[in-house]
Amino acid sequence: MSRKRVRRGIGLTVLAAVLAAAWGLGLSAPSLAQPKITFATTATGTTGLITTVLKHQKFDEKNGFILEAPPFDPAKSENAIVFKQVDTGPMTPVSLARVNLKGNDMRIFAPLFYNHISLMVQKDSPSASLADLKGKKVATMARVTGMYNTFALVNRFRGLDIEKDYQLVFGAPPVILGLLKKKEVDMGMTFEPITSRLLTEGQLKEIGTISGLWREKTGQPMLMIGASAHNEWLESHQDEARRFTQALLDTLAYIHANPAAVMRANQEKLGSKTDAVLNLLGERMPKILAKEWNDAVIQNLQLQVTKAVEFGLLPRDPGGTMFVNYLKK
């Protein structure tokens, strides 16, 4: 037997052993070759729900890649993306503009969810609008957060300056929740799934949402969070970016089609133990999840940046392309 045939025989034997091992581990030959994408998710909440469903339904593998989704504290996920600890992760358009103004070259390339921050007051509160809250204590997260910045944005549309017109009290979500329950603030901002839990408890009521306030002035819902990445990674991984975008859209469509089942299957992640909360989440959660990624959605994101500059929340527009759609490529 020639050396060439011997080498070929050894190679085939090794390949067979590798495939046999992969089969024993439950892997298929195609999955061995699929690229990996790392995404900064959260252990709980909406982002965590989306990545959990994506993995459970194998929308990554169905779209030809493997998603690795390490959980981060929401306050630290932005740094994880900026400092390239992950390939991609969630970011707001105003935060994207800020990091680009600091010398980064980043893009949002896929949708996640609309702004679902609710304005919560006591059940017997006479306040029904932003104007009613002037001069009162309002609890929000820190000035660097999407909560603070989008609240500031919708107020500016109405001639209000949150630093001057409210008594701001800052805190993490558990702190805001505690202040609301102790009646130490007149209004506090919460988000899902916390809001649904509060509404079923009956002590608080919702007088509006930031997305709803944005829609009143623009005719559009406010897409708050998209998947972002450095342009350097995107340009060298355009196919992976396209596959990830499609996997996210598949996941969001699945949740829209099966809200009750998804909420129940993920009740621990959502921190929702009662049927009342799960039922309410089944009604409310699909409304905050994006359905499409197209020019109209991208214009929605750009408008947020444009208005943030106009109202002085950003020093200037960083310029260039900040929002891209690889599904069109």
N, C-alpha and C positions, 0 to 999 in steps of 0.2 A: 504494500500500500504506500502511495506517495505521501511525502510530508504534508502536501497541500490538503490531501483528503483527511489525514490524521487531524490537522488543525481544524478543518471544517467539522469533523466528527466531534471533537472536544467542544467546539463552540456550540454546536447544536445540543450537546448534552448539558452544558451549563445553562443555556437558554431554557431547556426543558425543566431543569431544576428550579430556576427562578420562577417560571410560570407556575410550576407545581406549588411552590411556596406561597406565591401570591394567591393562588386559588384556595389554599388552605387558610389564608387570612381573610378570605372573602373579597379579595381584590380581583378586578378584571384586567386584562392586558391593556385596554384603552386607558383605564384609570391610572396606570403606572406612568403613562406619558403625559397626563394632563398637567398643565401649569398650575402653580399655586398662587393665590392672591391673599394677602393678609389685610384684614379690615378691622379697624378699632371699633369694637362694639361696646355695649354696656351689659352688665350682669342682669339688669332688670329694665323695665320701661319699654318704650316703643321701639328704639333701635335694637335692643336685645330681643324683642319679640320678632322683628323682621328677620334678623340673622338666624334665630332658632328655627323659624318656619322654613327659611331657605335651605338650611342644612337638613332638616327633618324630611322635607319633600325632595331633597337631592336636586334642587334646581341648579346648583353649581355643576354637579357632574353631568346633568342633562345638557348643560350649555358648554361643556368641554373644559372645565377647570375645577380645581379643588379650593374651596374657601377655608381659610383659617381665620377665626374671629376671636382674638384675645380680648377679654373684657377690661375696660378701663373705667375709672371714675369719670363721669361726664366732664368735670372741670379739667381733667388731664388729657382727654382724648385729642383735643386740638394740638397740644404739644407733641403728642405721639406722631401725628401726621406731619407737622412742620419739621420735626427733628428726624423724620424718616425712620421711626421705629416700626412703622407699618407702611404698606403700599398706599393705602387709602383709608378714609374714615369720614365721619359726618362733620359738616361745617355749614354755618349760615353764610349767606352772600355778603353781609356786612363784615363778618369776621374774615372772610376770604379777602375782601378788599383791604382790610387792615394789615393782614400778614403780607400781602403783596406790596403795600406801601412801605413795609419794613425790609424790602429787598428780596422777597420770595417770588417765585414764578409758579403759581398754583392755579388750578382750574376746578370747577365743579362739573362733573361729567355724567351724573345720573341722579334721579330724584329719590327721595325717601318719604318725607311727609310734610304736610302743611302745618302751619303754626297752630298749636292746640293749647295755647296758654289761656286760661280762663280767669276772669275777674270775679273773685268770690267775696261776698259780704254776708253779714249775719242775716238769718231768715227774716227778721223784723226790721232790717235796715231800710230807711227811706231812700237811700241812694239807688239810682237807676241808670246813671250815666256818668261819664268822666267829669262833666261839669259839676255834678252833685258832689264829687269827691275833692273839689278844690279846697286846699287848706287842711285836708285830713291826712291821717297816717296811712301810708300805703307801703306794704311789704313786698320787696322784690329781691331777686338775686343780684349779685355784684355787677358793677358797671361794665365789665368785660363780657357779660353773658348775652345770649340771644334774647332772653327774657327782658332785660333792661333796655336793650337797644331797639327791639321791635315795639315795646311799650312807648319808648320815647318817640319813635317814628310816627305811630298812629296819633299820638298827642299833638305833635307838631302840625299835623294836618288840620287840627282843630284849634290852632292858635295857642296851645298850652305847652308850657315848658315844665317837664316833670321835676327838675331841680328847684324850680321857683314856686310851682303851683301846688306841690304836695309836700308833706313831711315824710321823706323816704326813710324806710327802715330796711336794712340789708340783712340777708341771711340765706343759708342753704335751705332747700325745700323742707326738711324737717323743722327748721326754725320757723319758717313762714307758717307751716301748719300749726305749730304750737301757739304762735301769736294769734292766729285766727281763732283757734279753739278757746283761748283764754280771753278773747275779746280785747286784746291789747293793740290791735290795729283796726282801722275802719274797712280796709280792703287788702286782700292778699292775693297774689297770683299763684295758681297751681296748674298742673298739667296732668294728662292721663298717664297712668290709670288712677292717680290720686283723686282727680276731680270726680270721677264716677263714684268712688268710695264715699267722698264727702256728701255728694248729692243724695245718696241712699241713706246716709245717717240722719239727714233732715235738719241739721243745725244751721247749715249755710245754703246760700243760693247763688246762682251764676247770673251776673247782670250783663255779660257779654264776653266775647272772645277777641283776641287781638286780630285773628284772621277775619272775623266778621267786621271789625272796625275798619280794617284795611279794604275789605270788599266794598264797604259803604262809599269809600272815596275813589276807588279805582275800578270797581266792577269785577275784580278778580280776587280769588282766595290768595292768601300769602303762603307760598311755598317756603317753609322755614329752613329745612335741612336737606342737603344733597350730599352725594358722595364726592369727596374731593381728593386730589392727589397733586403732586408736583408735576409740572409739565414735562420734566425730564423723564419721569417714569411713564407718563402717558404716551409720549412720542415714541418710546421704545417698546411699548406694550399696548399698541392700539387695538389689536385683536382681543387681548385679555380685557381691556376696558369695555369693548363692545359686548363681549360675553357676559361680563359682570353686570352691565346695564340691563341686558335682557333678563338675566337671572333675577335681578331686583324687581323688574316689571312683572315677571312671572309670579314672584312671591307675593307682591302687592295685589295682583289679580286674584290669586288663590285666597288671600284673606278676605277680599271683597266678596268672593263667591261663597265663602264658608265661615262667616264671622262667629257664629255661635260655637261651632265645633273648635275653632282655633282658640277662642277665649277660654273655653273649658279645658282644652288640652294644655294650656299654658297658664293656668290660674295661679300656680306657685310663682312663676316669673313675674306675673302681673301683681302679685300680692293681693289677690282678690279671692276670698274664700266663700262668700255667700252667693246664692243664686241671684239675688237682687243686683249685686254689683256686676256679676258676669252677664246678666241680661242687658244691663245698661251699657256695659262695655261693647257688647255685641251690636248695639245700636249706634254708639258714638264713635268707636274706634275706626270703622271703615271710612267714615267721613273725613278723617284726618290723613289718610294714606293716599299718596299720589297714584294716579292712574296712567299717566302718560309722560313722555319726554319728547318735547317738540319745540318749535320756535316760539310758540305762545308762552310756554312755561319758562323758557329761557329769557324772554322779554320781561316776564314777571320778576325774575331774579334781578335783572339789570335795573328795572325800575326801582327796586328797593335801594340799590346802591346810588342811583341818580338822586333819589329823594333824600337819602341820608347825607349826601354832599350838599344838596340845596338847603337842608335844614341845619347844617353845621354839625352833624353827628360824625361826619368824616371830613378831614381837611381837603380832600380832593379825590377824584376818581383815579385809580391807578392806571387806567387806560389799558389798551391791549385786549386780548380775548380772555375772558374769565370763565365763560360757560361754553362747553362744547358738547356736541352730540355725535358720538361715534356710530350710532345706528345708521346714520346717513352716509357713512363712508363706505 
